[in-house]
């Protein structure tokens, strides 16, 4: 199998802006970036560990099988769908 650049289209196939994730991360570490490399890495490591711990705690306290936001949206869609009329095509 050979890869050729001519077979790829130049436009993106995804609407998600991955740049938002990197911009968010960069805004979080702005203070750490002014420190020496080892101190910067330790501060970023500490931030990531704290964030993971918070998320882990939230996940442990969660009792349902569906996440809260998704559950709310599903409930809204269920309520709205009561007025739908099924049709056979």
C-alpha positions in Angstrom: 0.0 0.0 0.0 1.3 3.4 -1.0 0.3 6.8 0.4 0.2 9.7 -2.0 -0.5 13.3 -1.1 -2.5 13.7 -4.3 -5.2 11.4 -2.9 -5.9 13.5 0.2 -8.2 16.5 0.1 -6.9 19.7 1.7 -10.1 20.7 3.6 -10.8 19.3 7.1 -13.4 16.5 7.4 -14.2 17.3 11.0 -16.0 20.4 12.5 -14.4 20.0 15.9 -11.8 22.6 16.6 -9.0 20.7 18.3 -7.3 24.1 18.7 -9.8 24.9 21.5 -8.3 22.2 23.7 -4.8 23.4 23.2 -5.8 27.1 23.8 -7.6 26.1 27.0 -4.5 24.2 28.2 -2.2 27.1 27.3 -4.4 29.5 29.3 -4.2 27.3 32.3 -0.4 27.0 32.3 0.4 30.7 31.5 1.9 31.2 35.0 3.9 28.0 34.9 5.4 28.9 31.5 7.5 31.7 33.0 9.3 29.3 35.3 12.4 27.1 34.7 11.6 23.9 32.8 11.7 21.5 35.8 9.5 23.8 37.9 7.1 24.3 35.0 6.8 20.6 34.4 6.2 20.0 38.2 3.5 22.6 38.2 1.8 21.2 35.1 2.0 17.7 36.6 0.4 19.0 39.9 -2.4 20.7 38.0 -3.1 17.5 35.9 -3.1 15.3 39.0 -5.5 17.6 40.9 -7.8 17.7 37.8 -7.8 14.0 37.5 -8.5 13.6 41.2 -11.5 16.0 41.0 -12.9 14.1 38.0 -12.3 10.7 39.7 -14.2 12.0 42.8 -17.1 13.2 40.6 -17.2 9.9 38.8 -17.2 7.9 42.1 -20.1 9.9 43.4 -22.1 9.3 40.2 -24.8 6.6 40.6 -26.6 6.6 37.3 -25.7 4.8 34.0 -26.1 8.0 32.0 -24.3 11.3 32.6 -26.4 14.1 34.0 -26.3 16.4 31.0 -27.0 13.6 28.6 -29.8 12.4 30.8 -31.4 15.9 30.9 -31.2 16.2 27.1 -32.6 12.7 26.7 -35.5 13.6 29.0 -36.2 16.7 27.0 -36.2 14.8 23.8 -38.4 12.2 25.2 -40.9 14.8 26.4 -40.8 16.5 23.0 -41.3 13.3 21.1 -44.7 12.6 22.6 -46.2 14.8 20.0 -44.6 13.0 17.1 -46.6 10.9 14.7 -45.0 7.8 13.3 -45.4 7.2 9.6 -44.5 4.3 7.4 -42.7 5.3 4.2 
